[in-house]
Amino acid sequence: MYKLPAILLVLASGVLITFSACAQKKEIIVSAAISLKSVFEEIGVIYEKQTGVHPKFNFAASGVLQQQIESGAPVDVFAAAARKQMDDIQKKGLLLDETRKDFAGNTLVLITPVDSTQRIRSFYDLAAPGIERISIGNPKTVPAGQYARDALTALELWDKLQPRLIPAENARHVLEYVSRGEVDAGLVYASDAANSSGKILVVSEAPKGSHEEIIYQIAVLADSSNSTAAIKFIEVVRSETGRSIIAKYGFTSGF
């Protein structure tokens, strides 16, 4: 049987390795807060057209994504709905230096079913007799739930409302509970409410100063297999086009 000369075998191996490396660079993994789903899916289309790199999205509550990253999940870009999750990851040396950026803001709002017969007009009305089920994101893993807990605490309602609270896996689930009339009220992001099915009513915003400012942050992971493409994704998110898409879905985008 004819055998290739050793030099040709080496060259062939090099070509295969190079081809494999190029193939790997055609995709990045983006773990993002689920409230960003519509925004990032639209931005992802633009990013892929510009770069030829496919962004594979993993959407969940920011706290859940943090746990995945800390457990070694392969992630190139992390976008969180609160500083806390990003702070925790950075303290463990898991972020690529100087890639952490602000890129969007949001507002916490109180919503009810659009056909509700309950007279809920403010956060204080949640403590009224007859209001039995109020949904918020689980404060342990969901930034929207953490903001909700802080707001209710600041308004001296947290302890009073404990028996009525229905925790959810994320803010989108809270929206679903309210839309279906399964709860009397819920606390979600203004962006979620703005893009709902029309079955909910926004009755109030959380009073200013009742919780930490809602700032979304994005960063490249230190062990990213394609940090160049990951950095480019952040650039597209923070570009003029990216900011217009962010604003379109109800977020603030002046960052």
Backbone as CSV, one residue per row, in Angstrom:
resi,resn,N_x,N_y,N_z,CA_x,CA_y,CA_z,C_x,C_y,C_z
1,MET,0.853,-1.197,0.000,0.000,0.000,0.000,0.882,1.238,0.000
2,TYR,0.488,2.213,-0.830,1.272,3.444,-0.933,1.101,4.265,0.341
3,LYS,2.241,4.761,0.849,2.206,5.573,2.060,2.638,6.995,1.736
4,LEU,1.903,7.969,2.308,2.284,9.363,2.128,3.601,9.639,2.825
5,PRO,4.452,10.455,2.231,5.676,10.855,2.915,5.345,11.548,4.227
6,ALA,6.270,11.448,5.166,6.041,11.998,6.504,5.706,13.478,6.460
7,ILE,6.383,14.228,5.572,6.152,15.672,5.514,4.724,15.984,5.086
8,LEU,4.183,15.146,4.153,2.811,15.362,3.702,1.818,15.043,4.807
9,LEU,2.152,14.011,5.599,1.281,13.678,6.728,1.230,14.820,7.733
10,VAL,2.386,15.431,7.992,2.444,16.551,8.930,1.626,17.722,8.414
11,LEU,1.800,18.017,7.089,1.059,19.116,6.490,-0.442,18.847,6.521
12,ALA,-0.819,17.599,6.210,-2.235,17.229,6.218,-2.818,17.388,7.618
13,SER,-2.042,16.963,8.627,-2.507,17.102,10.008,-2.694,18.565,10.359
14,GLY,-1.775,19.402,9.910,-1.867,20.832,10.180,-3.098,21.441,9.559
15,VAL,-3.397,21.004,8.347,-4.589,21.506,7.668,-5.841,21.113,8.436
16,LEU,-5.877,19.847,8.907,-7.032,19.369,9.659,-7.198,20.142,10.954
17,ILE,-6.074,20.399,11.640,-6.135,21.137,12.897,-6.627,22.554,12.655
18,THR,-6.094,23.181,11.593,-6.507,24.548,11.271,-7.980,24.601,10.912
19,PHE,-8.421,23.627,10.111,-9.834,23.579,9.717,-10.726,23.396,10.936
20,SER,-10.285,22.525,11.846,-11.061,22.277,13.063,-11.157,23.541,13.899
21,ALA,-10.033,24.264,14.015,-10.023,25.494,14.803,-10.959,26.530,14.195
22,CYS,-10.942,26.617,12.859,-11.820,27.574,12.180,-13.284,27.224,12.400
23,ALA,-13.553,25.903,12.357,-14.937,25.455,12.557,-15.418,25.832,13.946
24,GLN,-14.514,25.687,14.939,-14.881,26.011,16.304,-15.184,27.504,16.461
25,LYS,-14.536,28.326,15.655,-14.706,29.764,15.768,-15.997,30.260,15.122
26,LYS,-16.767,29.379,14.541,-17.999,29.784,13.874,-19.180,29.887,14.830
27,GLU,-18.951,29.688,16.125,-20.044,29.749,17.095,-19.542,30.260,18.430
28,ILE,-20.339,31.083,19.086,-20.072,31.466,20.471,-21.313,31.153,21.294
29,ILE,-21.105,30.896,22.566,-22.208,30.602,23.474,-22.456,31.829,24.341
30,VAL,-23.690,32.323,24.304,-24.076,33.518,25.056,-25.119,33.123,26.093
31,SER,-24.748,33.216,27.373,-25.698,32.963,28.459,-26.254,34.306,28.913
32,ALA,-27.574,34.473,28.801,-28.176,35.782,29.062,-29.450,35.679,29.873
33,ALA,-29.703,36.721,30.667,-30.942,36.813,31.434,-32.134,36.643,30.500
34,ILE,-33.123,35.887,30.937,-34.240,35.546,30.050,-35.034,36.775,29.611
35,SER,-34.983,37.856,30.382,-35.677,39.076,29.965,-35.075,39.679,28.702
36,LEU,-33.868,39.214,28.329,-33.190,39.713,27.131,-33.477,38.869,25.889
37,LYS,-34.318,37.872,26.006,-34.503,36.904,24.919,-34.837,37.569,23.583
38,SER,-35.857,38.373,23.543,-36.265,38.996,22.277,-35.183,39.930,21.744
39,VAL,-34.570,40.692,22.648,-33.518,41.634,22.266,-32.333,40.909,21.644
40,PHE,-31.832,39.892,22.327,-30.616,39.220,21.869,-30.866,38.379,20.621
41,GLU,-32.044,37.814,20.500,-32.322,37.039,19.289,-32.296,37.949,18.062
42,GLU,-32.793,39.160,18.208,-32.761,40.097,17.074,-31.343,40.603,16.820
43,ILE,-30.640,40.947,17.883,-29.254,41.393,17.727,-28.392,40.265,17.174
44,GLY,-28.698,39.025,17.580,-27.927,37.877,17.123,-27.951,37.704,15.615
45,VAL,-29.085,37.999,15.007,-29.204,37.904,13.549,-28.253,38.904,12.885
46,ILE,-28.219,40.113,13.407,-27.337,41.147,12.860,-25.876,40.771,13.069
47,TYR,-25.555,40.297,14.260,-24.183,39.889,14.580,-23.691,38.790,13.642
48,GLU,-24.546,37.798,13.411,-24.141,36.687,12.544,-23.927,37.154,11.108
49,LYS,-24.757,38.072,10.628,-24.582,38.601,9.277,-23.265,39.361,9.147
50,GLN,-22.892,40.061,10.214,-21.675,40.866,10.179,-20.412,40.025,10.312
51,THR,-20.489,38.951,11.088,-19.276,38.204,11.440,-19.208,36.788,10.884
52,GLY,-20.337,36.216,10.525,-20.357,34.817,10.114,-20.297,33.860,11.286
53,VAL,-20.330,34.401,12.496,-20.290,33.588,13.715,-21.704,33.461,14.271
54,HIS,-22.111,32.235,14.571,-23.461,31.989,15.085,-23.480,32.109,16.605
55,PRO,-24.336,32.997,17.160,-24.458,33.075,18.620,-25.474,32.051,19.122
56,LYS,-25.020,31.116,19.909,-25.907,30.106,20.495,-26.337,30.607,21.867
57,PHE,-27.629,30.840,22.036,-28.119,31.470,23.257,-28.590,30.462,24.300
58,ASN,-28.318,30.808,25.540,-28.783,30.048,26.697,-29.461,31.053,27.618
59,PHE,-30.802,31.056,27.648,-31.549,32.026,28.439,-32.081,31.390,29.716
60,ALA,-31.902,32.091,30.828,-32.420,31.631,32.125,-32.294,32.786,33.104
61,ALA,-32.712,32.567,34.343,-32.513,33.576,35.382,-31.015,33.790,35.584
62,SER,-30.625,35.017,35.869,-29.201,35.337,35.985,-28.497,34.499,37.053
63,GLY,-29.195,34.239,38.158,-28.597,33.429,39.215,-28.357,31.998,38.781
64,VAL,-29.256,31.454,37.984,-29.088,30.098,37.455,-27.900,30.054,36.505
65,LEU,-27.782,31.071,35.650,-26.657,31.139,34.716,-25.336,31.271,35.471
66,GLN,-25.347,32.043,36.546,-24.153,32.178,37.373,-23.714,30.819,37.909
67,GLN,-24.665,30.051,38.403,-24.352,28.726,38.934,-23.781,27.818,37.846
68,GLN,-24.327,27.906,36.651,-23.822,27.098,35.535,-22.379,27.458,35.216
69,ILE,-22.099,28.754,35.162,-20.746,29.225,34.846,-19.766,28.772,35.925
70,GLU,-20.155,28.922,37.175,-19.272,28.532,38.279,-19.050,27.025,38.319
71,SER,-19.966,26.280,37.712,-19.822,24.818,37.651,-19.025,24.363,36.436
72,GLY,-18.573,25.319,35.633,-17.718,24.977,34.495,-18.404,24.895,33.148
73,ALA,-19.644,25.366,33.044,-20.336,25.330,31.753,-19.564,26.175,30.739
74,PRO,-19.447,25.696,29.491,-18.725,26.453,28.468,-19.542,27.669,28.023
75,VAL,-19.056,28.852,28.335,-19.757,30.092,28.005,-18.734,31.110,27.508
76,ASP,-19.095,31.836,26.468,-18.214,32.892,25.957,-18.620,34.265,26.470
77,VAL,-19.934,34.522,26.497,-20.460,35.825,26.920,-21.536,35.620,27.969
78,PHE,-21.493,36.434,29.019,-22.518,36.399,30.060,-23.173,37.767,30.133
79,ALA,-24.500,37.804,30.090,-25.260,39.050,30.233,-26.230,38.881,31.387
80,ALA,-26.067,39.677,32.432,-26.862,39.535,33.655,-27.769,40.729,33.865
81,ALA,-28.871,40.490,34.570,-29.843,41.544,34.839,-29.542,42.303,36.125
82,ALA,-28.419,41.990,36.761,-28.047,42.688,37.996,-26.529,42.642,38.163
83,ARG,-26.017,43.586,38.914,-24.573,43.634,39.152,-24.109,42.475,40.034
84,LYS,-24.980,42.029,40.945,-24.583,41.018,41.931,-23.989,39.783,41.288
85,GLN,-24.675,39.219,40.303,-24.188,37.990,39.669,-22.849,38.233,38.972
86,MET,-22.710,39.388,38.341,-21.454,39.710,37.674,-20.344,39.941,38.697
87,ASP,-20.674,40.590,39.806,-19.689,40.800,40.875,-19.166,39.466,41.394
88,ASP,-20.085,38.536,41.662,-19.702,37.238,42.218,-18.765,36.488,41.277
89,ILE,-19.081,36.528,39.985,-18.254,35.821,39.010,-16.893,36.490,38.856
90,GLN,-16.890,37.814,38.882,-15.617,38.524,38.738,-14.700,38.262,39.929
91,LYS,-15.270,38.198,41.123,-14.469,37.935,42.317,-13.765,36.585,42.240
92,LYS,-14.335,35.671,41.475,-13.738,34.340,41.320,-12.788,34.264,40.123
93,GLY,-12.525,35.408,39.512,-11.579,35.459,38.403,-12.077,34.829,37.119
94,LEU,-13.400,34.810,36.929,-13.967,34.122,35.772,-14.266,35.038,34.595
95,LEU,-14.026,36.353,34.763,-14.280,37.292,33.676,-12.984,37.741,33.013
96,LEU,-13.046,37.998,31.723,-11.903,38.545,31.004,-11.785,40.017,31.363
97,ASP,-10.598,40.416,31.825,-10.386,41.774,32.301,-10.845,42.831,31.298
98,GLU,-11.498,43.849,31.823,-11.896,45.052,31.077,-12.969,44.812,30.006
99,THR,-13.638,43.654,30.028,-14.726,43.436,29.059,-16.102,43.671,29.677
100,ARG,-16.164,43.871,30.973,-17.447,44.060,31.655,-18.007,45.453,31.351
101,LYS,-19.232,45.493,30.826,-19.829,46.754,30.403,-21.310,46.829,30.805
102,ASP,-21.782,48.050,31.101,-23.223,48.299,31.209,-23.786,48.395,29.794
103,PHE,-25.026,47.947,29.595,-25.588,48.099,28.255,-27.097,48.355,28.225
104,ALA,-27.790,48.208,29.346,-29.233,48.442,29.348,-29.716,48.692,30.772
105,GLY,-30.889,49.299,30.867,-31.521,49.519,32.152,-32.973,49.086,32.091
106,ASN,-33.619,49.008,33.252,-35.008,48.571,33.283,-35.708,49.194,34.482
107,THR,-37.000,48.945,34.575,-37.826,49.464,35.665,-38.670,48.325,36.227
108,LEU,-38.858,48.314,37.524,-39.710,47.321,38.170,-41.136,47.862,38.237
109,VAL,-42.091,47.065,37.758,-43.485,47.536,37.742,-44.412,46.505,38.372
110,LEU,-45.520,47.017,38.878,-46.580,46.191,39.462,-47.647,45.983,38.392
111,ILE,-48.013,44.726,38.154,-49.004,44.421,37.129,-50.144,43.585,37.710
112,THR,-51.302,43.669,37.060,-52.457,42.855,37.411,-53.061,42.304,36.125
113,PRO,-53.917,41.292,36.217,-54.655,40.858,35.021,-55.476,42.028,34.495
114,VAL,-55.592,42.145,33.187,-56.287,43.293,32.606,-57.766,43.335,33.011
115,ASP,-58.348,42.183,33.301,-59.760,42.140,33.687,-59.957,41.938,35.193
116,SER,-58.940,42.278,35.963,-59.024,42.092,37.417,-60.127,42.947,38.030
117,THR,-60.820,42.392,38.997,-61.847,43.144,39.723,-61.294,43.706,41.038
118,GLN,-60.027,43.369,41.336,-59.392,43.888,42.542,-58.979,45.348,42.325
119,ARG,-59.100,46.145,43.353,-58.731,47.559,43.256,-57.274,47.747,43.677
120,ILE,-56.380,47.327,42.806,-54.947,47.486,43.067,-54.438,48.645,42.216
121,ARG,-54.011,49.705,42.886,-53.515,50.881,42.185,-52.106,51.259,42.623
122,SER,-51.641,50.678,43.710,-50.298,50.979,44.208,-49.741,49.766,44.931
123,PHE,-48.470,49.806,45.251,-47.827,48.709,45.973,-48.508,48.488,47.319
124,TYR,-48.953,49.565,47.967,-49.574,49.431,49.286,-50.900,48.683,49.223
125,ASP,-51.545,48.707,48.084,-52.811,47.987,47.942,-52.625,46.469,48.011
126,LEU,-51.387,46.009,47.849,-51.129,44.568,47.906,-51.424,43.991,49.289
127,ALA,-51.408,44.851,50.295,-51.663,44.383,51.672,-53.148,44.396,52.013
128,ALA,-54.002,44.814,51.085,-55.440,44.914,51.363,-56.080,43.535,51.490
129,PRO,-57.159,43.425,52.252,-57.886,42.153,52.351,-58.391,41.728,50.969
130,GLY,-58.360,40.444,50.721,-58.833,39.936,49.435,-57.739,39.721,48.404
131,ILE,-56.570,40.310,48.621,-55.427,40.081,47.728,-54.683,38.872,48.287
132,GLU,-54.789,37.748,47.612,-54.299,36.491,48.184,-53.044,35.939,47.517
133,ARG,-52.823,36.246,46.244,-51.691,35.645,45.536,-50.942,36.722,44.753
134,ILE,-49.661,36.887,45.101,-48.801,37.880,44.456,-47.536,37.158,43.999
135,SER,-47.226,37.241,42.735,-46.068,36.508,42.225,-44.857,37.428,42.023
136,ILE,-43.691,36.928,42.429,-42.415,37.603,42.169,-41.400,36.529,41.787
137,GLY,-40.326,36.923,41.147,-39.257,35.969,40.872,-38.613,35.510,42.176
138,ASN,-38.112,34.295,42.190,-37.439,33.773,43.380,-36.223,34.649,43.698
139,PRO,-36.220,35.356,44.835,-35.113,36.266,45.138,-33.749,35.586,45.237
140,LYS,-33.725,34.278,45.410,-32.455,33.575,45.538,-31.698,33.490,44.211
141,THR,-32.425,33.483,43.112,-31.775,33.299,41.813,-32.213,34.297,40.743
142,VAL,-33.280,35.034,41.008,-33.858,35.906,39.975,-33.672,37.377,40.355
143,PRO,-32.889,38.142,39.588,-32.703,39.559,39.912,-34.010,40.324,40.057
144,ALA,-34.998,40.048,39.189,-36.286,40.735,39.312,-36.919,40.456,40.669
145,GLY,-36.716,39.247,41.172,-37.216,38.894,42.494,-36.448,39.597,43.596
146,GLN,-35.139,39.772,43.374,-34.326,40.499,44.350,-34.747,41.969,44.416
147,TYR,-34.981,42.563,43.244,-35.446,43.957,43.227,-36.825,44.064,43.876
148,ALA,-37.697,43.075,43.621,-39.037,43.078,44.205,-38.959,42.977,45.732
149,ARG,-38.124,42.077,46.207,-37.954,41.927,47.659,-37.451,43.227,48.278
150,ASP,-36.475,43.857,47.645,-35.913,45.093,48.184,-36.954,46.214,48.205
151,ALA,-37.752,46.299,47.119,-38.777,47.341,47.049,-39.838,47.124,48.126
152,LEU,-40.298,45.892,48.267,-41.329,45.598,49.272,-40.794,45.794,50.681
153,THR,-39.521,45.504,50.887,-38.897,45.729,52.198,-38.835,47.220,52.501
154,ALA,-38.408,47.999,51.499,-38.311,49.452,51.688,-39.666,50.067,51.992
155,LEU,-40.727,49.477,51.441,-42.086,49.983,51.659,-42.743,49.351,52.889
156,GLU,-41.964,48.561,53.633,-42.425,47.891,54.854,-43.598,46.951,54.576
157,LEU,-43.516,46.276,53.434,-44.562,45.337,53.041,-44.080,43.885,53.005
158,TRP,-42.775,43.676,52.983,-42.231,42.338,52.778,-42.749,41.330,53.796
159,ASP,-42.634,41.654,55.075,-43.073,40.711,56.112,-44.580,40.471,56.059
160,LYS,-45.335,41.520,55.814,-46.801,41.394,55.763,-47.257,40.488,54.617
161,LEU,-46.509,40.524,53.498,-46.960,39.823,52.298,-46.406,38.408,52.163
162,GLN,-45.553,38.000,53.078,-44.926,36.677,52.964,-45.919,35.542,52.670
163,PRO,-47.043,35.449,53.389,-47.965,34.324,53.129,-48.630,34.381,51.754
164,ARG,-48.564,35.526,51.090,-49.252,35.693,49.814,-48.332,35.549,48.597
165,LEU,-47.049,35.462,48.836,-46.087,35.487,47.737,-45.957,34.130,47.049
166,ILE,-45.995,34.157,45.731,-45.824,32.964,44.901,-44.529,33.141,44.111
167,PRO,-43.454,32.443,44.497,-42.189,32.620,43.781,-42.210,31.946,42.411
168,ALA,-41.510,32.545,41.458,-41.434,32.003,40.101,-39.974,31.865,39.688
169,GLU,-39.726,31.027,38.677,-38.368,30.747,38.228,-37.720,31.946,37.553
170,ASN,-38.530,32.830,36.982,-38.012,34.039,36.353,-39.156,35.024,36.147
171,ALA,-38.809,36.243,35.710,-39.822,37.293,35.559,-40.838,36.945,34.478
172,ARG,-40.411,36.211,33.461,-41.345,35.819,32.403,-42.451,34.915,32.950
173,HIS,-42.104,34.049,33.890,-43.103,33.171,34.493,-44.102,33.979,35.329
174,VAL,-43.608,35.021,36.003,-44.517,35.904,36.741,-45.528,36.513,35.768
175,LEU,-45.032,36.975,34.644,-45.896,37.570,33.622,-46.965,36.580,33.159
176,GLU,-46.580,35.329,32.987,-47.521,34.301,32.553,-48.594,34.047,33.609
177,TYR,-48.173,33.995,34.872,-49.144,33.777,35.946,-50.199,34.883,35.956
178,VAL,-49.729,36.113,35.803,-50.657,37.251,35.826,-51.535,37.245,34.575
179,SER,-50.945,36.974,33.426,-51.698,36.961,32.164,-52.841,35.949,32.203
180,ARG,-52.588,34.813,32.867,-53.610,33.767,32.937,-54.581,33.969,34.102
181,GLY,-54.365,35.012,34.889,-55.253,35.284,36.018,-55.058,34.326,37.168
182,GLU,-53.902,33.682,37.247,-53.644,32.717,38.311,-53.212,33.395,39.612
183,VAL,-52.834,34.661,39.528,-52.477,35.444,40.712,-53.170,36.803,40.611
184,ASP,-53.247,37.498,41.731,-53.893,38.812,41.752,-52.989,39.909,41.207
185,ALA,-51.682,39.721,41.372,-50.735,40.748,40.935,-49.344,40.131,40.824
186,GLY,-48.442,40.866,40.204,-47.068,40.398,40.079,-46.132,41.573,39.896
187,LEU,-44.849,41.322,40.143,-43.812,42.338,39.955,-42.864,41.855,38.865
188,VAL,-42.755,42.635,37.801,-41.931,42.258,36.646,-41.181,43.480,36.138
189,TYR,-40.346,43.247,35.136,-39.676,44.361,34.483,-40.636,45.077,33.539
190,ALA,-40.438,46.364,33.367,-41.250,47.130,32.429,-41.106,46.587,31.012
191,SER,-39.922,46.085,30.671,-39.704,45.529,29.329,-40.568,44.298,29.096
192,ASP,-40.717,43.451,30.108,-41.578,42.268,29.974,-43.034,42.688,29.796
193,ALA,-43.456,43.662,30.596,-44.838,44.132,30.512,-45.124,44.776,29.158
194,ALA,-44.146,45.510,28.628,-44.337,46.203,27.352,-44.490,45.234,26.193
195,ASN,-43.940,44.035,26.342,-43.988,43.056,25.262,-44.888,41.872,25.601
196,SER,-45.882,42.119,26.453,-46.800,41.061,26.856,-47.904,40.906,25.819
197,SER,-48.785,39.971,26.074,-49.871,39.660,25.143,-51.027,40.645,25.223
198,GLY,-50.958,41.631,26.100,-52.061,42.562,26.274,-53.047,42.121,27.330
199,LYS,-52.722,41.024,28.023,-53.627,40.505,29.044,-53.285,40.998,30.443
200,ILE,-52.350,41.936,30.515,-51.962,42.478,31.818,-52.076,43.994,31.786
201,LEU,-52.121,44.575,32.981,-52.207,46.020,33.115,-51.108,46.486,34.073
202,VAL,-50.319,47.457,33.654,-49.312,48.043,34.539,-50.006,49.091,35.393
203,VAL,-49.977,48.897,36.706,-50.701,49.817,37.591,-49.778,50.767,38.341
204,SER,-48.495,50.413,38.478,-47.597,51.296,39.221,-46.141,50.914,38.967
205,GLU,-45.253,51.888,39.070,-43.816,51.631,39.068,-43.327,51.606,40.503
206,ALA,-42.283,50.845,40.758,-41.696,50.834,42.098,-41.186,52.239,42.413
207,PRO,-41.457,52.743,43.600,-41.002,54.089,43.956,-39.487,54.232,43.804
208,LYS,-39.080,55.375,43.307,-37.653,55.625,43.110,-36.912,55.510,44.432
209,GLY,-35.795,54.802,44.412,-34.998,54.624,45.615,-35.398,53.434,46.457
210,SER,-36.466,52.727,46.048,-36.913,51.574,46.844,-36.079,50.327,46.572
211,HIS,-35.300,50.353,45.513,-34.399,49.228,45.200,-33.207,49.751,44.415
212,GLU,-32.191,48.932,44.313,-31.000,49.296,43.541,-31.381,49.540,42.075
213,GLU,-30.689,50.477,41.457,-30.945,50.761,40.043,-30.763,49.496,39.215
214,ILE,-31.683,49.238,38.295,-31.632,48.019,37.481,-30.741,48.268,36.269
215,ILE,-29.560,47.701,36.333,-28.578,47.857,35.258,-28.170,46.480,34.755
216,TYR,-28.262,46.265,33.450,-27.818,45.021,32.833,-26.350,45.153,32.448
217,GLN,-25.583,44.112,32.720,-24.159,44.122,32.392,-23.799,42.905,31.543
218,ILE,-22.744,43.065,30.769,-22.311,42.006,29.866,-20.794,41.901,29.925
219,ALA,-20.263,40.692,29.776,-18.815,40.497,29.834,-18.428,39.198,29.133
220,VAL,-17.155,39.108,28.779,-16.599,37.892,28.191,-16.007,37.050,29.310
221,LEU,-16.218,35.750,29.234,-15.651,34.837,30.237,-14.158,34.624,29.988
222,ALA,-13.418,34.482,31.053,-11.962,34.350,30.959,-11.535,33.125,30.161
223,ASP,-12.316,32.054,30.218,-11.945,30.833,29.510,-12.685,30.693,28.179
224,SER,-13.162,31.802,27.631,-13.836,31.768,26.327,-12.927,31.148,25.286
225,SER,-13.479,30.280,24.453,-12.702,29.641,23.394,-12.554,30.544,22.180
226,ASN,-13.267,31.666,22.177,-13.182,32.608,21.063,-13.465,34.013,21.580
227,SER,-12.510,34.552,22.325,-12.726,35.851,22.961,-12.865,36.982,21.954
228,THR,-12.211,36.871,20.797,-12.320,37.924,19.787,-13.759,38.050,19.290
229,ALA,-14.373,36.922,18.964,-15.765,36.929,18.503,-16.700,37.340,19.635
230,ALA,-16.368,36.962,20.872,-17.199,37.319,22.025,-17.174,38.828,22.256
231,ILE,-15.991,39.419,22.148,-15.861,40.874,22.307,-16.649,41.591,21.212
232,LYS,-16.611,41.049,20.006,-17.353,41.650,18.898,-18.856,41.611,19.177
233,PHE,-19.340,40.535,19.807,-20.760,40.455,20.143,-21.145,41.607,21.072
234,ILE,-20.308,41.879,22.063,-20.580,42.977,22.995,-20.586,44.308,22.251
235,GLU,-19.676,44.462,21.306,-19.628,45.698,20.522,-20.921,45.906,19.733
236,VAL,-21.465,44.830,19.179,-22.718,44.937,18.428,-23.867,45.281,19.371
237,VAL,-23.896,44.670,20.542,-24.944,44.952,21.532,-24.932,46.434,21.910
238,ARG,-23.737,47.001,22.058,-23.613,48.383,22.521,-23.514,49.392,21.378
239,SER,-23.644,48.912,20.148,-23.605,49.800,18.990,-24.899,50.598,18.879
240,GLU,-24.929,51.555,17.972,-26.141,52.339,17.763,-27.311,51.438,17.366
241,THR,-27.039,50.463,16.506,-28.086,49.522,16.097,-28.564,48.695,17.288
242,GLY,-27.615,48.213,18.077,-27.970,47.429,19.258,-28.799,48.228,20.247
243,ARG,-28.409,49.478,20.465,-29.141,50.329,21.406,-30.572,50.586,20.931
244,SER,-30.740,50.727,19.621,-32.095,50.958,19.100,-32.980,49.738,19.321
245,ILE,-32.408,48.543,19.205,-33.174,47.314,19.448,-33.496,47.192,20.934
246,ILE,-32.542,47.510,21.779,-32.758,47.476,23.227,-33.913,48.399,23.613
247,ALA,-33.914,49.615,23.075,-34.970,50.577,23.374,-36.318,50.114,22.823
248,LYS,-36.285,49.474,21.671,-37.514,48.988,21.024,-38.282,48.024,21.924
249,TYR,-37.556,47.264,22.737,-38.205,46.266,23.593,-38.450,46.762,25.023
250,GLY,-38.395,48.083,25.213,-38.806,48.634,26.494,-37.717,48.840,27.529
251,PHE,-36.467,48.623,27.154,-35.355,48.879,28.061,-34.847,50.315,27.868
252,THR,-34.114,50.827,28.822,-33.367,52.065,28.597,-32.017,51.667,28.020
253,SER,-31.458,52.517,27.165,-30.270,52.085,26.422,-29.161,53.129,26.337
254,GLY,-29.186,54.121,27.188,-28.179,55.178,27.089,-26.883,54.856,27.803
255,PHE,-26.199,53.802,27.361,-24.947,53.402,28.028,-23.813,53.354,27.021
